[in-house]
Amino acid sequence: MARDDLYIAVPSSFRCPISLDVMKSPVSLCTGVTYDRASIQRWLDSGNNTCPATMQVLESKDLVPNRNLQRLIQIWLDSVARRQLDADSVRNSAAVPSQNQVKLLVKHLDINCFSSLTKIICFARESEENREFLAKMDGFFSKVLDFMRNAESGIKIVEQVVKILMLTKISDKKPLLETNCLSTILLVLQRGNSDSQIEAVRLLESIAVDGESKLKIGQKEGLVAELVKSLRKENPRLIEASLSFFIAITMPKRIKTVVIQYRIIPELKYLLSQPNTTISITEKALELLEELSTCKEGRVEIWHDSVLLGRIGETVLKVSSNATEHAVAILWSGCYLFRDRKAQEAVASSNGMTKLLLLMQSNCSPAVRQMSGDLVKVLGVNYKLCLSNYDTKTTHIMRC
């Protein structure tokens, strides 16, 4: 077996005595000599009744598979494949591997395979065709999954695996919901670099496809708590990814309750209070608050926090049309739909009426205009009651 720059000697015992090629399916005759099955079968089918190597007359033409030799040949072939890959890497480490090279890389993946995973990532990033090739490759996902299940893989290896999973279009990622796999993703969130943390959050969102998967993720010990903590990190991309994840996962009421218990609403309040918060983060924070306000626990915490309601009101007509729509929906739910008195008082006292009147005259959507009109009606009544109470108290004081 030779290449232009790589010569590898073949052990003589691995060669077929007839074809002189490396045996693919070694079988032994009754004389004890081993041949490649295809070669010796042709010899026998030609009418010969002797052993080609010894010329002894055969007492039996039975072919007995030589399993031990076949195993040794396979080990040697695997070693050759690794040497060839190393040679290719030395020749051009920046080159994108071919499909055949990727097959070999996947076949020989083990716990010490950081460079191989890096090459697979390079291959996947090259084109959509390459990503589909990986997704359809037999045994690829199971190999990658083994790293996610193995706590001894190491953080650097797992970071690479998470990147590969996000790049490839594997249709069924449900095995990643296994406890060991979720624990590995949690490890990346706790100890990985910022880019890996973002990929891990996006991976979680990609596997949260139905109620069952969302519950499994939400009930994994430590996972929600770590994601809530990520909202305080100084990385807008990580914050945005985490908010997108929470928006995707909080549809079931049980998950809303879990997320609220981990004090996510104060974190959203913090994000809305920061002057350098991006438009996208503000929009997602408001969207998540709107979703959380659909359960009792969320309504109580949001509507009874006058500072938070003030922050929500401040975003109206100030950030974007999407932010305005989410903010108005939250205020409408509390003040008009559920007629919460504390929410009404908080909005009325924060100059909410003026903004709502302006909003009704703007080019907002019909739905926002309708909600604004409803709010003006209910807040107008509440505002008049406040004035009436104030006038009564004033008159009483003057009389005294």
N, C-alpha and C positions, 0 to 999 in steps of 0.2 A: 504494500500500500504506500503510494508515494504522492507527493505534491511538489510544486515548484520549489517551495522553501521548507518543506517538512517531510522528512523520511522516517517512517516507522517500521521497524523490523517485525515481521509476523512470526511468532513461534511456530516451528515446524509441525508440532503436534496439532496445531489448529488448522493446518492445510489438509485438504482432501488428497489422498495419494493418487487419485485419478485426474481431477481437474486442476490440482495444485492451488485452488482458491480457498479462502477461509470458509470453513463449513458453516452452513446455515442451519442444517438439521442433521447433526452427527448420529449415525447409527452403526452398530457393530455386528459383524458376521460371527458365525460360530467359531471361526479361527482366532477371534479376539482383535482383529484389525478393524479400525473405525474409518468410515467413509461418509461423505455427504450423501444424504438419501437420494437426491435426484441423480447423482452420478452412478452410484452402485445399482440403482433400479434400472437405469438404461443398460448397464453391463449385463445384468441378469435377464432383462427382457430381450436381449440380443441372442439368447440361447446359451450363454456361458454358464458353466456349473463349477467354476473354480474361483478361488480368492485371487483377485488381481495382483495383490502384493506378494503373496507366498506361492501362488499357483497350486495350492492344495485343493483337492476335490472337496466340495462342500457336502457335508452330511445333511445339512438343513439350509434352506434359503431364507429362513426367518431373519428379519431385521430388528434388532433390539435397540431402542433409543438410548444413547449415552448421555444421561441427564447431567452427570457431573461435568463432563467435558463441555456440554452446551452452556452450563452456568458459567464456567471459566471463560469461555469465549465471549459471552455477553458482558462479563465484568471487564474483559480486555477491550471490547468495542466501546464500552462506555468511557473507559479511560482515554481511549484514542479520541473520542468525540470531545472530551473536555480539553485535551491538548490542542485540538484543532481550533476550538473556540478561543482559547488563550492566545493562540498564534494570530487569529483574526483580530483580536483585541489589541495586541501589540502593534500589528500592522497599521491599524487605523481605529483608534479608540473612539473617535468622534463619529464614525460611520453608523448609520441606522442598520441594524441587523436585518437579514432577509427572513422570509417566512420559514424557510428550512432551519435557519440558525435559531429562530425563536422557538421552534418545536424542540430543538435540542436543549435550549436554555430551560424551557418549562420541564422537560423530562428529567433534568438533573438538578432541579431546585432542591436545596436543602437549607438547613439553618444558617449556613455560612455562605450566603448567596447574594450579598448586597450588590455586587457588581452586575450579576445576572438580572436582578430586579430593575436596576437602573437602565440596563439595555432594553428590557421589555417596556419600560415607561417611555423610553426614546422611540421605540417602535410604535407604540400606541399613539403617541402625540403626532406622529408623522402624517397620518391620514385617517379618514373615516373607514376606509377599506381595511386598514390594519386593525382598527378597533373591533370591527365586525369579525375579522378573522380570529382574534383572541376570544371573543365571546362565544364563537361556535366551535372552538378547538376542544376536542375530547379530553377530559381530565384537567383542563386548565383551571376551572373554578374550584374543583376539589383540592387541587394543589395549593391554590391561594388560600382557600378556606382553612387548610391545615395550619397555616401560620397564624390565622386569627384565633384558632382554638388553642394554640400552644403558648402558654404564658412565658415560656423560656425563649421565645423568638427574639426578644430584645426590641427596644423602642425604635431603633433605626430601621430594622427590618419591617416592623409593623407600619411605620410611617410610609415606607415604599409601597407596601401592600395596599394601604388605604388609597394611595394615589392611583394605583392600577385599577382598583375596584371602581373608582369614580370615573376613570377614563373609558373603561370598557362597558359595552351595552349588554350586560348580563341581565336577561329578562327576569329571572327568579332569584332574588337576593334574600328570600325568606330564611335560608339557613343562617344568615348573619344575626337573626334574632335569638339564636342560642345564647344561653347565659355566658358561656366562655367568650363568645365573639363580642357581646356587648361589654363585657369586662375589659376586653382588649381595646375597644373603642374608647372606653372611659380612661384607660391608661394613656392614650394619645391626647385626650383632652387635658389630662393632668400634667403630663410630662413632655409632650411633643412640642415642636416649634410652632410658631403662630400659623404658618401655612398649613401644616399638618392638622392643627386644631380646626381650621376652617374646613379642610377636606373631610375631617371626621364628622363635623356637624352636618355638612351637606350629605354625607353618606347616610347618616341617621335619618335625615329628611327623605332620602330616596327610598328607604325601606319601610317608612311609615305610610303604607299604602292603604290600609284599612283599619277598622276599629280594633281588631285583635292585635295587629302589629303596634298600633299606637299605645295600647294598654301595656304591652310587654315592655316597650321602651320607657313609658312613663313610670312603670313600677320597678324598673331596675334600680337597685339601691345605689345612691350616690350620683346617678346620671343627671337627673333634673337639677339637683343642687349645684353640680359643676357647671351646667349650662347657664343657670341663673347667675352664677359668679362671673361668667364670661362677659356679662353685660357691663361690668365695671372695668374691664380691661381696656387699655388705650389702643385699641385696634378697631377702627370703624368697620373693616371687612368682616372681622370675627363677630362683632356686635350685630351687624346686619344679617349674617348667616344664622346666628342664634335666634334672632327675632323671626326670621323666615321659618325656622324649624318650629318654634313655639306656635306660630300661626297655623302651621300645617298639622300639628299634633293635638291642639286643644279643642277639637270638635267634640269628642266625647266628654260628657259632664264630669265623669270621674277624673279625667286628666286635668280639666280646669281646676277642680278642687285640689289636686295634688300640687299643681303649679302655684296656685295661690298660697298654699300652706308653706311653700318654700320662699315666700315673700318676694314674688316677682313684681307686684304692683308698686312697691316703693322704688324698685330699680327702674321701672318705666317712668315713674315720677321724676327720678333723678335725671334720666336721659332728656326728658322734656324741659328740665330746668337749666340744662347746660347751653351756654351761648354758642358753642362751636359744634353742636349736634347737626349732622348733615340732614338734608331734606329727606333722603331715603329712609334714614333711621327714624326720623320724626314720624313719617308716614306709617312705617311698620309698627312703631310703638303705639300709635293711636289705633291702628287696625287691631292690634292684639288687645288693647284695652276695650275696644268695642266688643270683641269676641268674649272676653272675660266678664263683661257686664251682662251677659245673657244668663249667668247663673247667680243664685242668691248671694253666695259668699262674695262674688266679685262686685255685685251691685252695692252691697252694704259698704265694702271697703272703699270703693271709688266715690260714691255719692256722699259719703260722710267725711270726705277729706276735702275741705274747702280750698286748700292750697293746690291740690291736684286738679280739681275742677277749674280753678283759675288758670292753671297751666294749659289745660285742654282748651279753655275759652280763648286764650291768647293766640292759639295757632289758627283760629278762624280768620280767613282772608289775609293771612300773614305768611304762610309757608308755601302751600300749593293747593290746587283744587282737590286732590286726593286727600290731603291732610284735613282740609276744611270739611269734606264729606264725612270722614270718620269722626271728627270732633263733634259735628252737629248731630250725628247719629247717637253718640254717647249722651250728649246733653238732652236730646229729644227723648231717649229711652228713660232717663231718670226723671226729667221734669214733666214731661207730657204723658208718656205711656204709663208710668208707675206713680206719677204725681208725688214724688218724694219731696217733702217740705224742705229738708235740709239742702237738697240739691238745688231746688228752686231759689232758696235764699242766697246760696253761694253764687249762683249764676247772676242773679239780679244785682248783687252787691259788687260784682266785678265788671260792671259796664257791659254786660252781655246783651242787653236790649239794643244798644246802639249798633253793635256789630250785626245783630240779627236783622235789624231794619235795613242796614246797608246791603246785607246779603240778599234780601228779598228783591232788591233793585239791581242786582248784579246778573251776570250771564252764567249763573250756576245751573246745575241740572234741575229738572222739574222736581225730582225727589227731594233735593236739598232745599229748594224753595218752599215746598210743601211743609217740610219739617220745621223750617224757620218760621213760617206763618203760625204753625201750631204752638211753637215755643213763645212767640210774641203774645199770643192770646193768653196762654196760661201764666206767663211771667208778668204780663200787663195787669192781670187781676191781682197777682201776688204783690206787685209793686204798689198798686192802689191801696191794698190792705195795709201795707207797711206805712204808707203816707198817712192813711187814716188813723192808724195806731199812734203815729208820731204826733199828729195834730191834736189828738185827744189828750195825750200825755202833756203836751205843751200848754194846752188850754187849762188843764187841771193845775199845772204848776203856777201859771199866771194868776189864777184865781186865788191860790193859796198865798 
